[in-house]
């Protein structure tokens, strides 16, 4: 299943990842946050390892939604 997923965004903070996930879900795109539960949080934050992934078929639309959201803020 993970082969069908594409990373649409990476974040240093779990809260920001969940905000992006919610924006996508509010627009009808299934999204999930990966990598927020690490044994080494300081390393995770330094590497932006918290990602939001979507189905490959929704990737372009998800990018557009997140880009439009960033411009609106």
C-alpha positions in Angstrom: 0.0 0.0 0.0 2.8 2.5 0.9 4.0 2.1 -2.7 0.8 3.9 -3.8 1.6 6.8 -1.5 3.6 9.9 -2.3 5.0 12.5 0.1 3.3 15.8 -0.5 5.0 17.7 2.3 7.6 17.5 5.1 7.6 19.3 8.4 9.8 19.8 11.5 6.7 19.9 13.8 3.9 17.3 14.1 1.3 20.1 14.6 2.1 21.6 11.2 1.9 18.2 9.6 -1.6 17.6 11.1 -2.8 21.0 10.0 -1.8 20.1 6.4 -3.4 16.7 6.7 -6.6 18.4 7.9 -6.6 20.8 5.0 -6.3 18.0 2.5 -9.0 15.9 4.2 -11.3 19.0 4.2 -10.8 19.0 0.4 -11.7 15.4 0.0 -8.1 14.0 -0.2 -7.2 11.1 2.1 -3.9 12.0 3.8 -1.8 10.6 6.6 1.1 11.8 8.8 4.2 9.6 9.0 7.2 9.8 11.2 6.0 11.7 14.2 6.7 8.9 16.7 10.4 8.7 16.8 12.7 7.5 19.7 15.0 10.4 18.9 12.8 13.6 18.5 15.8 16.0 18.3 17.1 14.1 15.3 13.6 14.0 13.8 13.2 17.8 14.1 16.5 18.5 12.5 15.8 16.3 9.5 12.2 17.3 8.8 11.2 13.6 8.9 7.5 14.2 9.6 5.8 13.7 6.3 2.3 14.0 5.0 1.5 11.4 2.3 -1.4 11.0 -0.1 -2.4 8.5 -2.7 -0.4 8.9 -5.9 -3.5 9.7 -7.9 -4.2 12.7 -5.6 -0.7 14.0 -5.5 -0.9 16.9 -7.9 -4.2 18.1 -6.5 -2.8 17.9 -2.9 0.2 20.0 -3.9 -2.1 22.6 -5.4 -4.2 22.7 -2.3 -1.2 23.1 0.1 0.4 25.7 -2.2 -2.8 27.8 -2.3 -3.1 27.5 1.4 0.5 28.7 2.0 -0.2 31.8 -0.3 -3.4 32.6 1.6 -1.6 32.7 5.0 
